[in-house]
Amino acid sequence: MRIAGAAKLVVVIAIFLLTFYVISQVFEIKMDANLGHIFARSALDAAARSTKPPRYKCGISKACPEKHFAFKMSSGAANVVGPKICVEDNVLMSGVKNNVGRGINMALVNGKTGELLDTKFFDMWGGDVAPLIEFLKTIQDGTIVLMATYDDGATKLNEEARKLIAELGSTSITNLGFRDNWVFCGGKGIKTKSPFEQVCDFITCCNLRACINRGIACFINAFLQDGYLLQY
């Protein structure tokens, strides 16, 4: 009896050890698989991050050269979507900021530091052109001027206002018409025409379902003797 009991005990212990061994092996395999899966996913995530295209200031397609400021702006879409002006990744004017309005929207930026100086909008449909003219006359040399239309930016413009804007580097302001979409970046003291200007007449833009014009580029942060340079 004692021998039979001892034999049963040996069998039980052997079964227990075998079971423990099998469980431990399975557990290790699962752990290895889980760890392998985790590391594999980490490697894939790292690879995805490394292949993700870099984001540049204001969402432009490439980095600006040294001593240049990035900017991006869009005109308003008819009288529904307001304009947006961004400089150096800072949104200066937009519908979300609640500082845009019908007419000509304007942001003034220090041409050396990129600092925002002022934002204004002038109603060129139901308003008066006189405040726009007076504001344009107060702009100091060395100031970057960014403009974008919303709804109608031309009806109340007169010859004096158009001339003052043309002196900032605009070539399209003389022919800007009713509800044309227009974006412009120039500056006080410029002696050349700005390359940062887009205009689309109201009928063409809306027929093409392209009521938002965009100016995307970099402007230099230093004024030169012959004006200042603007560069893509």
WOPENOR-V349417 format. One record per run of one state. SS is the DSSP state (alpha for helix, beta for strand, coil for the rest). FROM is the first residue (numbers start at 1). TO is the last residue. If there is no record, write none. Layout:
# WOPENOR-V349417
[[SS/FROM/TO] [SS/FROM/TO]]
This chain:
# WOPENOR-V349417
[[coil/1/1] [alpha/2/51] [coil/52/56] [alpha/57/59] [coil/60/67] [beta/68/74] [coil/75/76] [beta/77/77] [coil/78/80] [beta/81/81] [coil/82/83] [beta/84/87] [coil/88/89] [beta/90/93] [coil/94/102] [beta/103/110] [coil/111/115] [beta/116/122] [coil/123/129] [alpha/130/138] [coil/139/142] [beta/143/150] [coil/151/158] [alpha/159/166] [coil/167/172] [alpha/173/175] [coil/176/180] [beta/181/187] [coil/188/196] [beta/197/200] [coil/201/201] [alpha/202/207] [coil/208/213] [beta/214/224] [coil/225/226] [beta/227/231] [coil/232/232]]
